[in-house]
């Protein structure tokens, strides 16, 4: 049975989190598990999320529809038993009062995850990296990528074994509307007192000094510094506006460590994540078109295939994007 693969010892270190209603902000989370040993990490992270009183955690497993009928029926039975065992362990570690439900569906994993997330009004989808496969495989036409495109909800992909609340988060942002949504979701997932957040921004200049030989090195450096300072000012304004709109008190706002670097976004992000030993990387996307392309050779996809930490991918807020 699938449930026998999920080691009880891995949950021995998880203790029930005390309920903190002041910082609890998530009301409904869909936790997708594939019943591989990696599911332990997803369950462990779910227990550490900031949840409201009576929040709902829904554990979901999708059985492939291509299985023969008899095998599929047995697989559904195995999945129900395994999810019940996981729910029992999660209940022992999650804050008291959290409601845990289980569901087994048959069909395409990405479509069923997105559909069920909508039916339970999930605010966040939590899932693993996909069995023993490398993180790069997950985002190359994988379940995680398709869930992001189908669901248009924030998706937290767990890669690291949870050892506590996130303590070294990073936010990779461009100076656009996607940054506002990414900041807001980051503040929901990481409760106060919040750790310092590494804010990563890559900038470029319209030209290189080699294009205009008459420019001196000092003039080229001055131009680059000008663009760096401009980016820092714009980041400061964006942070201030977003925190004010979100109603975040000064004492609850994180400290921001700016990493504003000249270069390609992919290179800058990967270097900062590695140097700071980031445990959670947050990235925003740009709606249906942006999400569809974000994982096919563009910055977000390239970065997520390489980073060794958990990743939180944030699409635009549906209500705001639909009303704009």
C-alpha positions in Angstrom: 0.0 0.0 0.0 1.2 3.5 -0.8 0.8 4.6 2.9 3.6 2.2 4.0 6.1 4.3 2.0 5.5 7.3 4.2 7.8 7.0 7.1 6.4 7.7 10.6 9.9 8.7 11.8 9.9 11.7 9.5 7.0 13.2 11.4 8.6 12.6 14.8 10.2 16.0 14.9 7.0 17.8 14.0 5.3 19.3 17.0 1.9 21.1 17.0 2.3 24.7 16.2 0.7 27.1 18.6 -2.2 28.9 17.1 -1.4 32.6 16.3 -4.5 34.3 15.1 -2.7 37.7 14.8 -0.4 36.3 12.1 -2.6 33.6 10.7 -3.9 34.7 7.3 -4.5 31.6 5.1 -8.0 30.3 5.3 -8.0 27.5 2.7 -5.0 25.6 1.3 -5.0 22.7 -1.2 -2.1 20.3 -0.5 -1.4 18.1 -3.5 0.5 14.9 -2.7 1.7 12.2 -5.0 2.1 9.6 -2.2 5.9 9.3 -2.9 8.3 9.7 0.1 8.7 13.3 -0.9 5.1 13.9 0.3 6.5 14.0 3.8 8.1 17.3 3.0 4.9 18.8 1.6 3.0 17.7 4.7 5.7 19.1 7.0 5.6 22.5 5.2 1.8 22.5 5.4 1.9 22.3 9.1 4.1 25.4 9.3 1.9 27.7 7.2 0.3 30.7 9.0 -3.4 29.6 9.2 -6.5 31.3 10.5 -8.7 29.8 13.2 -10.7 26.9 11.6 -8.6 27.1 8.4 -9.1 24.2 6.0 -6.3 22.1 4.6 -7.4 19.8 1.8 -5.1 16.8 1.0 -5.6 15.8 -2.6 -4.3 12.9 -4.7 -5.1 12.4 -8.3 -5.1 8.8 -9.7 -4.2 8.6 -13.4 -7.3 7.9 -15.5 -5.3 5.7 -17.9 -5.1 2.9 -15.4 -7.3 -0.2 -16.2 -10.6 -0.1 -14.3 -9.7 -2.8 -11.8 -6.3 -1.4 -11.1 -7.7 2.2 -10.9 -10.2 1.1 -8.3 -7.5 -0.5 -6.1 -5.3 2.5 -6.6 -8.1 4.8 -5.3 -8.5 2.6 -2.2 -4.7 2.8 -1.6 -4.8 6.6 -2.0 -7.7 7.0 0.4 -5.8 4.9 3.1 -2.6 6.8 2.5 -4.3 10.2 2.7 -6.0 9.3 5.9 -2.7 8.4 7.4 -1.1 11.6 6.3 -4.1 13.6 7.6 -3.7 12.0 11.0 0.0 13.0 11.1 -0.7 16.5 9.8 -3.4 17.0 12.5 -0.9 16.3 15.2 1.5 19.0 13.9 -0.9 21.7 12.6 -2.4 24.4 14.8 -5.3 23.3 16.9 -8.7 24.0 15.2 -7.5 23.5 11.7 -9.9 21.3 9.6 -8.2 18.7 7.5 -10.0 17.0 4.7 -9.0 14.4 2.1 -10.0 13.9 -1.5 -9.1 11.4 -4.2 -9.8 12.3 -7.8 -9.3 10.5 -11.1 -8.0 12.3 -14.2 -5.3 14.6 -15.4 -3.3 15.7 -12.3 -2.9 19.4 -13.2 -6.5 19.8 -14.3 -7.9 18.1 -11.2 -5.7 20.0 -8.8 -6.7 23.3 -10.3 -10.4 22.4 -10.4 -10.4 21.2 -6.8 -8.5 24.2 -5.7 -11.2 26.4 -7.1 -14.0 24.2 -5.5 -12.5 24.6 -2.0 -11.7 28.3 -2.6 -8.0 27.7 -2.0 -5.8 30.7 -1.6 -2.6 28.7 -2.1 -1.7 25.4 -3.7 1.1 23.4 -2.0 2.8 20.6 -3.8 6.1 18.8 -4.1 8.7 18.6 -6.8 7.4 15.3 -8.2 8.7 12.1 -6.7 12.5 11.7 -7.0 12.8 13.8 -10.2 15.1 16.8 -10.4 13.5 20.3 -9.9 14.3 21.1 -13.6 12.0 18.2 -14.7 9.1 19.6 -12.7 9.0 22.8 -14.6 9.4 21.4 -18.1 5.9 20.6 -19.1 5.3 19.1 -15.7 2.4 18.9 -13.3 3.6 22.0 -11.3 3.8 24.1 -14.4 0.4 23.0 -15.7 -1.1 23.6 -12.3 0.1 27.2 -12.4 -1.3 27.7 -15.8 -4.6 26.0 -15.0 -5.2 27.4 -11.6 -4.1 31.0 -11.7 -3.4 30.7 -7.9 -0.1 31.0 -6.0 1.7 27.7 -6.1 4.3 26.8 -3.4 6.6 24.0 -4.7 8.4 22.4 -1.8 11.9 21.0 -2.4 13.6 21.4 0.9 12.9 19.3 4.0 11.1 21.7 6.4 13.1 22.6 9.5 10.9 25.5 10.7 9.5 28.7 9.4 11.2 30.2 6.4 14.2 32.2 7.7 16.0 33.3 4.5 13.4 34.3 1.9 14.1 36.1 -1.3 11.9 38.0 -3.6 12.9 38.3 -7.3 11.1 41.3 -8.8 10.9 43.5 -11.8 9.5 47.0 -11.5 6.0 46.1 -12.8 2.5 45.2 -11.6 3.6 41.6 -10.9 5.8 42.8 -8.0 2.8 44.1 -6.0 1.1 40.7 -6.1 4.3 38.8 -5.3 5.0 41.0 -2.2 1.4 40.6 -0.9 1.5 36.8 -1.2 5.0 36.7 0.4 3.6 38.7 3.4 0.8 36.2 3.7 3.0 33.1 3.7 5.7 34.5 6.0 4.0 35.8 9.2 5.5 38.3 11.7 7.9 38.6 13.2 9.3 38.4 9.7 12.9 37.7 8.8 15.0 39.9 6.5 14.0 39.4 2.9 16.6 39.5 0.1 15.1 41.6 -2.6 16.7 40.8 -6.0 16.4 43.1 -9.0 18.5 42.9 -12.1 18.8 46.0 -14.2 20.4 46.8 -17.6 21.6 49.9 -19.3 20.5 50.9 -22.9 24.0 50.6 -24.2 27.4 49.2 -23.5 30.5 51.4 -23.4 32.1 49.4 -26.2 29.3 50.6 -28.6 30.5 54.2 -28.2 34.3 54.3 -28.1 34.4 58.0 -27.4 32.8 57.5 -23.9 35.3 57.2 -21.1 35.2 54.4 -18.6 34.3 57.0 -15.9 31.3 58.2 -18.0 30.1 54.6 -18.6 30.4 53.9 -14.8 28.5 57.0 -14.0 25.7 56.0 -16.3 25.5 52.5 -14.8 25.4 54.0 -11.2 22.6 56.4 -12.3 20.5 53.4 -13.4 21.2 51.5 -10.2 20.2 54.4 -8.0 17.1 54.9 -10.1 16.1 51.3 -9.7 16.7 51.5 -5.9 14.4 54.6 -5.7 11.7 52.9 -7.7 11.9 49.8 -5.5 11.6 51.9 -2.4 8.5 53.6 -3.7 6.9 50.3 -4.8 7.6 48.7 -1.4 6.2 51.6 0.5 3.0 51.7 -1.6 2.4 48.0 -1.4 2.9 47.8 2.4 0.6 50.8 2.9 -2.1 49.3 0.6 -1.8 46.0 2.4 -2.2 47.6 5.8 1.1 46.2 7.1 2.2 48.0 10.3 5.8 49.2 10.5 6.6 46.7 13.2 5.3 43.8 11.1 7.1 44.8 7.9 10.2 42.8 7.1 13.6 44.4 6.7 14.7 44.4 3.1 18.2 43.6 1.9 18.5 45.0 -1.6 20.5 43.1 -4.2 20.4 45.4 -7.2 22.8 44.1 -9.8 23.7 44.9 -13.4 23.2 41.8 -15.6 20.7 39.3 -16.8 17.9 38.5 -14.4 18.6 34.8 -14.5 22.3 35.1 -13.6 21.7 37.7 -10.9 18.9 35.8 -9.2 20.7 32.5 -9.2 23.9 34.0 -7.8 22.1 35.9 -5.0 20.0 32.8 -4.1 23.1 30.7 -3.8 25.1 33.3 -1.9 22.4 34.0 0.6 21.4 30.3 1.0 17.8 31.3 0.3 15.2 28.8 1.5 12.2 30.3 -0.3 12.3 32.2 -3.6 9.2 34.2 -4.6 8.6 35.2 -8.2 5.6 37.0 -9.8 4.2 36.3 -13.3 2.2 38.3 -15.7 -1.2 36.6 -16.2 -2.3 33.9 -18.6 0.2 34.7 -21.4 3.0 35.4 -19.0 2.4 32.2 -17.0 2.2 30.2 -20.2 5.6 31.4 -21.3 7.3 31.8 -17.9 8.4 28.2 -17.8 9.4 27.8 -21.4 12.8 29.2 -21.7 12.2 32.6 -20.1 13.6 34.0 -16.8 11.2 32.4 -14.4 11.5 28.9 -15.9 15.3 29.1 -16.2 15.7 30.2 -12.6 13.3 27.6 -11.2 15.0 24.8 -13.0 18.3 25.7 -11.3 17.6 27.0 -7.8 17.9 24.5 -4.9 15.2 26.0 -2.7 11.4 26.1 -2.4 9.7 28.3 -4.9 6.5 30.3 -4.6 5.1 31.4 -8.0 2.6 34.2 -7.8 0.2 35.0 -10.7 -1.7 38.3 -10.7 -4.7 38.7 -8.4 -7.6 37.4 -10.4 -10.1 39.9 -9.0 -7.9 42.9 -9.8 -6.8 41.6 -13.2 -10.4 40.9 -14.2 -11.6 44.3 -13.1 -8.7 46.2 -14.8 
